[in-house]
Amino acid sequence: MLSLTLIGILLLSGVLYYRAVKIQRFLEPALAIVQPRNEFTQKINHLLAEEFGEDKNTEVKFSAGSIIIGESLLFDRSGNMKKSAYAILQRLGRIFISVLNDRNMRYYIDIILVSTKFHGTGLDNPVRLRAQRKAESILYSLYRTAPQLEKEHGKYFAATAISASSEKKDISRIEFMIIPTELLHIEALQRLGKYAD
């Protein structure tokens, strides 16, 4: 009976080891792909926590490659920028300066797109034109609160209005979309290279 138990334990150990090796072979390449983006995301979240606190319910957060801000933090119901908005933009300016002054992080950034959303289509759509002006006013205000940003890193910024994909989509937020360079993908491929052998 003891011999059968020991044989059973050995067989079970062999099966578990085999499965662990198979899982590891799958997980290592998957981690190699996401690691550069995860490291970048962690750094952005750390900077946001330093400036805005770690409250997960805050209207300023980093999600899917964008810093997202509730529009109500920057604009009143008439569409005018609030006085309190400049303090928020000043904090954001410090974050972007910190990111763009870090050579390792800067290499991953192609452009930072300040975007507002609107319902509808067409270049002459008055709603689109208002949304475009709003995006531009945010960028200009960001530059006013952080002059170093425009002087040293202005080439990384642009402002635009983007049509919402559906009428039901929430458009009451401003996005600072951090569009990555190819370097982020190249680094992931280089890390994957060692698993190709």
Helices and strands as residue ranges (DSSP letters): H 2-52, E 60-63, E 66-70, H 71-74, H 85-101, H 103-106, E 109-118, H 126-145, H 147-153, G 154-156, E 157-163, E 173-180, H 182-193
